[in-house]
Amino acid sequence: MSKIIDAPVLVITESEKPRRFFWFKRWVNVAKIMDEWRETGCWWEDEREKSFFRVLSLEGSIYEVYNQEKQWNLYKVYD
C-alpha cells in the first residue's frame, strides 16, 4: 500500500541522484536506489519530463521522489 504526497522536499544529491531528503521534520538517508525512470507527464499541457527514483531508506522505508526542472518532490510513501 502507498500514499501519494507530491510535495516539495529539499534533496541532497550525488551525481544527480538523491542521497538524502528532508521530510516531516527529519532527514531521510537513502540506502539504495531501487529503481529509476523518466516520465513525460502531461506534454499536451507543456509539462516537462520528470526523473523518478524509488529509494530505500536506511530505516527500511520505501519512497518515490522526482526531479522536474531542478525542483524535487516527494511523490509517494510506501507502507
Secondary structure, 3 states (H helix, E strand, C coil): CEEEEEEECEEEEECCEEEEEEECCEEEEEEEEEEEEEECCCHHHCCCCEEEEEEEECCCCEEEEEEECCEEEEEEEEC
